[in-house]
Amino acid sequence: MKRNLMVIGIGAGNPEYVTVQAVKALNKVSVFFIPNKGQDKADLHHLRREICDRYIEGSNYRLVDFDIPERAKDGVYATDVAAWRAEVRAIYERLIVEELGAGEIGGFLIWGDPSLYDGTMGILDAITAAGQVELEYEVIPGISSVSALAARHKVALNRIGKSFTVMSGRQLSQGMPDDGGNVVVMLDSRDAFRDLDGDLEIYWGGYVGTEDELLVSGKLRDVAEDVARTRKDARARKGWLMDTYLLSRPSDDGE
């Protein structure tokens, strides 16, 4: 039996970031698979439920909670990620087989946009490639934290005539790209910005779009410690942090 799924981007945290296309998709889904990432992130779990309550007409759907395993962080990064994805893949495969009946559509609600720093599509493709489950899925784009960050700071992601790069904090710790463009940094657990040129402008945002939103901007030399302290305090207060930042070099003459 072929299983049908929808991978739905629900935006960067504000329920009003959910698009009209996403609302239509929500109303087609029979079974939503809702990840549980522990008590510290219970508000993310509740927000997914809130989105369903707000936008789905009627009650002809059900929510299936499942636990997400912790990723090991004491080995080689690529190896740890591969092992973690294999665990998640086994969970997804079990859920799809056991919970989806004939004619039902399953749904995964993805923070931001499913195509940016999210592994759901790759895991579903791996399940399909294994050949044990026949899958067909549709992807609904969402407002990413990158777009939301730029909007909240009222800045453009790109510079005139330049590309911009999206990278992780792990990559940034090896240095800024040398193409002169802006850099968006995600998944920075190590405050990699603290080792960069103080002339860079930083536009930082935590919990962007939510009631807990935090924003800091300015020259790195002036605000780097403020950003680091704000990040530390936010993690201590909530137990988790979702943040993103944009780095921009000083403008060239004529730009």
Buried (B, 14 or more C-beta within 10 A) or exposed (E): EEBBBBBBBBBBBBBEBBBEEBBEBBEBBBBBBBBEBEEEBEBBBEBBBEBBEEBBEEEEBEBBEBEBEEEEEEEEEEEBBEBBBEEBBEBBBEBBEEBBEEEBBBBBBBBBBBBBBBBBBEBBEBBBEEEEBEBEBEBBBBBBBBBBBBBBBEBEBEBEEBEBBBBBBBBBBEEBBEEEBBBBBBBBEEBBBEEBEEEBBBBBBBBBBBEBBBBBBBBBEEBBEEBBEBBEEBBEEBEBBBBBBBBBBEEEEEE
